[in-house]
Amino acid sequence: MSVPAKVSVLITVTGIDQPGVTSALFEVLSKHGVELLNVEQVVIRRRLTLGVLVSCAPEVADGAALREDVEAAIHEVGLDVTVERSDDLPVIREPSTHTIFVLGRPVTAGAFGAVAKEVAALGVNIDFIRGISDYPVTGLELRVSVPPGTYRPLQTALTKVAVDERVDVAVEDYGLAWRTKRLIVFDVDSTLVQGEVIEMLAARAGAEGTVAAITEAAMRGELDFAQSLQQRVATLEGLPATVIDDVAAQLQLMPGARTTLRTLQRLGFRCGVVSGGFRRIIEPLAQELNLDFVAANELEIIDGTLTGRVVGSIVDRPGKAAALREFAGRFGVPMEQTVAVGDGANDIDMLAAAGLGVAFNAKPALRAVADASLSHPYLDTVLFLLGVTRGEIEAADNVDGVMRRVEIPED
């Protein structure tokens, strides 16, 4: 005996959200013997949209009883509802291929519209949109389905939108690999901390201007990093080694750095720093932040005085990538599950080696090769690229009693 064919019915509830809406709806549906296929719900500023897809016999779908009972139940709680026969599309759609993050302070309607326009022009379908942050930037996440051969054109188009609209736009693969990152490394100068440590040291020798010029050229990729490091360190010759501890005590973390590391550590990440700076300055900070590893250069000290030289292998552009691989191997983390964050040309190899390379307020040479670029001076924006929402961050901070928001001056 053949089984009677069933049809699908889509029920859409809209209105001001309140307790009991879903309960009232499903109490009615249970009386009509329907089978549940899918449920999706979104609430924005207490405004509810609830979609329920069910299957039932054709006579139930076409009869008045189901519609009238659903309408009566939902109207009784003060909301609106539509009941309509649905199409025969698959109940569970194909998963999205990529996710697009739009971050800005602010994200204007014009900026988001420009993103949507480029997405549509390339035949990319938006499957899902949600807000992920209202502080320190506004953040939106779009999960999209990108046709084969369209990723590069999409990335190029959205890079231009980001520049024109003064927002950050990042396109990442969406899938298991995106959700399984386990190890992260940060550059230190102008990434984890504000400013350049070598310039702070050079100021004690009266050579800050000279060193700053060399640093800028190196960060732009115009000078070999090892050579530039030796030139800058040479200006420190004769300084007492105590200046290292003085400078270490003056370091200021990048806004959002503590929040970023605290959140990642809650998620089980291995966290560390890979720096072209100096270990003796960085290690106290690393201990304070409970970091898992440090790679940095060693200043030579003889009889309590800086010699103007470094000892051991220099942590330069190739050295940073090698350090990332070493740390990943030490903790048994595949490279595709690593993240690297930096700002200068000497971070290029490290970001290229990581599963996700993030350019943070970076020079053009690094932005050109990074998987994602962030231009706002808040390190916790990195969390949004990992799919962590501001609500999740602050819920955990509330539990630990460390939740706070600092007023941000208008740009």
N, C-alpha and C positions, 0 to 999 in steps of 0.2 A: 504494500500500500504506500503510495507516495505521500511525502510529508508536505502539508500545505505551505505554499510560499509565504514568506513574511516580507513586510515592507518596513522602511525606516521612517520615523517621525522625529522632527527637530522641535524642541520646546525651548523658547528663548524668554528668559525673565529679565526685566530691567526695572530699576528704581533705586530708592534709598535703601542701603543694606541694613539689615537688622537680624537679630537672632530668630531662628525658627523658619526662615524662608525655605531652605533646602528640606527641612523636615516636613513641612506642610506639603511641598510638591511630591516628595517620594511616598508619603502616606497615600496620596491620591493614586499615584502611578501603580502602587502595589495592588490596589483593588482591581485594576484592569489587566493584571497578569502580563505586563510588558517586560521585555528583557532589556537590560541596560547595555548600551554599546560604548558610550563615551560621555564624559562630563568635562567641561572647561568653564572656569570662572575667573573673572577679574574684577577688582574693586579699586576705583580711583576716587579719592576724596569722598568716600562712603557711597559712591554711585556704583551699583552692582550691575554686571552683565553676566548672567548664568546661562550656559547652553547645555542642554541635555539631549543626547541622541539615543532613541530607544527603537526596538523592533517589536512588531506586533502583527497580528493577522490583518489583512486588508480591510475586513469589515470593521475592525476596531479603529483603524486609522481613519477610515472614511465616515464612521458614524459620529453622531453628535455627542454621545455620552462622555468620551474621553476629553474632548475639547471643553465641554461645559463644566465638567468636574474640575479640570485643571484651572480654567479661568476663575471659577468660583473660589477655589482655595487660595490662589495668588491674589486676587482682588481683595480677599478678606484681610490679607496682611498688608494691603496698600501698595502693591506693585503692579506692573503691567506684564502681560505675557502674550506670546504668539505661539500657535500650534500649527505646524504645517508638514505635509509629506515632504520627505527629503529625497536627495538624489541617491544614486547607487555607487558613489565614490567609496573607496576603501575607508573603513572606520578609522584605522590608525594610519596616518599619512607617512610617507617616506621621511626619514629624519633629515633635518637641515644639514647642509654641507659646510656652512661657514657661519661665523658670528661677527657682526659689525658693532664696534663700540664707538659711541659719539660722546665726547666729554668736552665741556666748555664752561666758562664763567662769564656770561651765561650761554646756554644753547638757545638761540633764537628760533622762532618759527621759520624764518628765512633759511637759516643754516640747516635745520632738519629737512626742510623742503628740498634744498639743494641736494642733500644726500639721497632722499627718496627719488628725486628726478633722475639722478645718474643710475641708481639701482634699477629703476623701471626701464630706462633707455637700453640697458644691456640685457633685458629679459630675465632679470633676477627677481625671484618671487620672495616677498617678505612673509615668513611663516609665523613670526611671533615678535612682539615688541614689549619690553618692560622697562620701567625706570629702575636704576640700580643705585643712584646716589643723588642727594641734594646738598652734600657738603663733603669736601671743600669746593667741589665742582658739581655741576649737574651732569648726570651720566645716564645714558640710554643704551640698551642692548637690543640689537635686532638679530634674530636668527633667520638665515636666508638660505635659499636653494639656488646655487650658482650653476648654470649650465656648463658642460665641458668646454674648455678653451676660453672661458670668460673671466677667470680669476685675475689674470694680469691686467687686462683692460679695466676691470673693476677697481683694482688697487690703484692704478694710475689715475683714474677719474676721481676717486675719493681723496687721493693725496692733494690734487688741485683744489677740491672743495675745501679741504681742511685749511689750506693756505688762504684761500679767498674769504672764507667765512670765519677765520680765526677760532677754529675748534680743533680738537684732536679726533682723528678718525682712524681706527685700527681694524683691520680685517684678519681674522684668524680662522684656521680650520676648526670645525666643530665636530667633536667626536670623543671617543674614549681618551685619546692621547691628550686632548685639551684639558680634560678633567683629572689627569693623573700626574701633574707636576709635583715633584717631591723635594727638589733641592734648588736653592737660589743663591746667586752670588751678586754682590754689589761692588761697584767701584766705590772709592771713599771720597776723594776730593770732588766737591760740587755735585755729589750724588748722595751719599749717606750723610756727609757733613757739608756745611756751607763753607765756601771759599777753598783756597788751595793752601795746603799745609806748608809746602816748600816756600811759598811767598811769605807766610807768617814767620818762618825761620829766617828767611833772607832779610826781612825788615829789621831783625836784630843785628844784622851785619851791615845795614845801610845799603843793601843791594836789591830792595824790593822791586824797583822799577825795571832793572835789568832782567831779573828773574821772571817777572810777570810777562815781559815781552817774549822771552824764550818759551815760557809755558804756553802762551797763546799760539805761537807758531807750531809748537809740537802738537797741541790739541787739534789744530786744523789739519795736521798731517803734513806740514811743510818741512818738518825736521825729523830726523831719526830720533826715536824716543830715547834710546840708550845714550846717544851722543848728547842730547839736550839735557838729560838727567845729570850726566857727568859735569856739564857746564854749569848747571844750576847748583849742584852740590859743592862745586869748587868755591863758590862765593861764601860758603859757610866755614871755610878753613879758619881755625883759631878761636872759634866761638866755644865757650864752656859748654860741656854736655848738659848742664842743668837747663839750658834753654829748651831742650827737648821736652822736659817735664812741664816747663812753664807753658809751652805752646799746647801740649796735650790737655792741660787744664782749661785752656781757653776755647777748645773746640765746641762748636755749636752744631747740633744735629739739624739736618734738613727737616722742615716742618712735615709732620706725619711719619717720621722715621720710627719712632717708638711704637706707634699704632701698627705700622706695617709689620715690624718684626714680631710684636706680641701676637698679632693675628696669625701670621704664618707659622709661628711656633705652636700655637693652638691646633693648627691643621696638621701638625706633624712634619713640617718642612725642616730640612737641614739648611741652616742659614750661615753665610759667611761673607768675607770680604776678600777681594783680590785687587791689590792696589799697587800702583807705581810709586806710592809714598813709602813711609818708613815704619817698620814694625814696632819700634820702641814707642812711637806716638800712638799707633793704632791699637796695640794689645790691651792697654787699660780700658779703652772704650769697648773693645770686643768682649772683654770679661764682664763689663757692666751690662752689656746687651745680651749676654749669654749666647754668643755666637759659637758655632761649631768648628770653624776653621778660619785661619788668616794666612794670606800670602802677601808679602810686602818686602821691600828692600831693607838692607841693613846698613846703617851709617857706621863708618869706622871711627872709633874713639880710642885715643891713646892718651894715657895720663889725664883723663878727665876732660880732654879737649877734642873737638871735631877736627879731623884731618882734611876735610873737603873731599873725601873719597867714599865710595860704597864698597862693601866686601861681599863676596859670594856672587851667585848668579843674579843678574838684573831681571826684575819682573817687568818686562817690556810687553809690547804687543803680542808676540808669539808666546811669551812667558805667561801671560794672563790666560790664554786659551789652554795652555798646558796645565796650569793650576786648576782650572775648571775640570778638565778631564781627570786629573789626579784625585780631586775631591769626590767627583762622581763615582770613580772606581772604588775609592776607599769606603764609601757608604753603599755600594752596590746599586747605584741609581743609573739607569740607562740615560744616555745623553739626550734623548728626545723628551725626557721627563725633567730636564733642567731649565732654569731661567737665569738670564744674565742681564744686569741693568748697569748702564754706564753712560758717559757723556762725551768722551773724546775719541780721537782717531786711534789711540792706542787700545781702545776697547773693541775695535772692529772684529778681530779674530775671535775674541771671547764671545761676542754676541752671535757671530756666525756659527760658532760651534754649538751653542745652546739650542735646546728645543724651542725656546722663545727668547728672542733678543729684543730688549726694550731700550730705546734711546731716550734718555731723560734730560730734557733741556739741553739737547746735544748740538754739537757742531754739525754742519751739513754733511761732512764726509761720513759720519756715523749714521745720521738719519737716512742716508741713501741706501744703506744695507740692512738696517734694522727691520725686524718683523713688525714693530710698532713704535711710534714716537709719541712722547708726552711732552707738552710744552708749558705746563703749569707747575709752579715750584712746590708741589705737595707730593711727597714720596708715596703716600697712601693711595694715590691714583693707580699705582701699579696693581693694587689688590683688585681693582675693578676689571682689569684685563685678565685676571685669573678667575673671574666669575663670582667674586665675593661682593656682596652688596653692602651699602652703608648700614642698612638695618641689621644685617647679621653681625657686622663689626661692633655696633653699639650695643646690641643685645648681649653679646659676650662681655663687653666692657662693663656693662651695668651689673652683671653677675659678680664680676671681680671688683666692683667699686672703683673703677678707674675711668669711667665714662666722663668725657668733657668735650665741649666745643669752644674753640677760641674764636672770638670775633675777627672776621677777615675784612680789612679795609677795602673799600671799593677801588677797582682798577682805575 
